Amino acid sequence: MYFFIANLAFLEVAITSTVVLAMLANTFPLRKAISFAGCLTQSFFYFLLGSTEFFILAAMSFDRYVAICNPLRYAAIMSKHTCALLLLGAYLGAFLAVLAPSILTAPLPFCGPNVINHFFCDSAPVLKLVCADVSLAELADFVSSAMLLLGSLVLTGVSYICIIVTVLRVPSAQGRHKAFSTCVSHITVVHSTTEAPSLSMSAPKRAM
């Protein structure tokens, strides 16, 4: 659990860095600009790191499932090798999730003022600058997001259903409380991640 939490902490720092560093660089100059390549790079890494978080949260729910439903086999199942594979799978899954939208967005023609009404290169503001049909790119964004969110949500939900059923079978109240207490760290992380305030609109940024 703490192995995954440490990686989540790293991802939070990395996600913040992809946005805040460029935002601070554009705080004082009158011309708040970012290159086209820089814009796509920022967008790619922002969504890559954010998607990895969802996969890691799903892996953490599986970790809690094994700890409560198969406690005697926990050390054998959740070995260092397994944890490393789950982490690698989280990064690989996130990479594949953002790859298609990024490939479809990169070659699109951009025209107009090239000003993003946002403080970082989010997908929707960038697509508004395209002077061509963006339906395929928007569809790729939607499918990727739906698969990512629903996939991680289903895995987390199934894990906790199994956990609740197992805990309710524990005869003593103290035993049930002890079992539920092992999930507190994961529930806290999930709550703080899902309840984080959404990025608000800010001063326009010139994209190209």
C-alpha positions, 0 to 999 in steps of 0.5 A, spaced: 500 500 500 505 504 501 509 503 495 503 505 491 501 511 495 509 513 494 508 513 487 501 517 487 505 522 491 510 522 485 505 523 480 502 529 484 508 532 484 509 531 476 502 533 474 503 539 478 510 541 475 507 540 468 502 545 469 505 550 474 512 551 471 509 553 464 504 557 468 509 561 472 514 562 466 508 566 463 506 570 469 510 576 468 511 577 461 506 581 457 506 575 451 504 569 454 506 564 449 507 557 448 510 553 442 505 548 439 510 542 440 510 545 447 503 545 448 502 538 445 507 535 450 504 538 456 497 536 454 500 529 453 504 528 459 498 531 463 493 526 461 499 520 461 500 522 469 493 523 470 491 516 467 496 513 471 493 515 477 487 512 476 490 505 474 494 505 480 488 507 485 485 500 481 491 496 483 490 499 490 483 496 491 486 490 488 491 490 494 486 491 499 482 485 496 487 480 497 489 483 504 482 482 507 479 476 502 486 472 502 490 474 508 494 468 509 496 468 501 497 476 501 505 476 502 505 471 496 500 474 491 502 481 493 510 480 492 515 486 490 515 483 483 507 483 483 507 490 485 512 492 480 508 489 474 502 492 477 506 499 477 508 498 470 502 496 467 499 502 470 504 506 466 503 502 460 495 502 460 495 510 461 500 511 455 496 507 451 490 510 453 492 517 451 496 515 445 491 515 440 488 522 442 495 525 441 496 522 435 489 524 432 490 531 434 498 532 432 497 533 425 490 537 425 491 544 422 490 550 427 488 557 425 485 563 428 488 567 433 491 561 436 489 563 443 487 558 449 482 560 454 486 556 459 492 556 463 494 550 460 493 546 454 487 542 456 484 537 450 478 541 449 481 548 448 486 546 444 481 542 439 477 549 439 483 552 435 482 547 429 480 549 423 478 542 420 473 536 422 475 534 430 469 529 430 474 523 430 479 526 435 473 528 440 471 521 439 478 518 441 478 522 447 471 520 449 472 513 448 479 513 452 476 517 458 470 512 458 474 506 458 479 509 463 474 511 468 469 506 467 475 500 467 478 503 474 471 504 477 469 497 475 475 494 478 475 498 484 467 497 485 468 489 485 474 489 489 470 493 495 464 489 494 468 483 495 471 486 501 464 488 504 461 481 503 468 478 507 468 483 512 460 482 514 462 475 515 467 476 520 463 474 527 466 480 532 465 487 531 472 488 533 474 484 527 470 488 522 473 494 525 480 492 524 478 489 517 475 496 515 481 500 518 486 497 513 482 500 507 482 507 510 489 509 507 486 507 500 479 510 501 482 517 503 487 517 497 481 515 492 476 521 496 482 526 495 483 524 488 476 524 486 474 530 490 480 535 488 477 541 485 477 542 477 482 546 474 479 553 473 479 557 467 484 563 467 487 568 463 488 566 455 494 563 453 497 564 446 498 557 443 502 558 437 
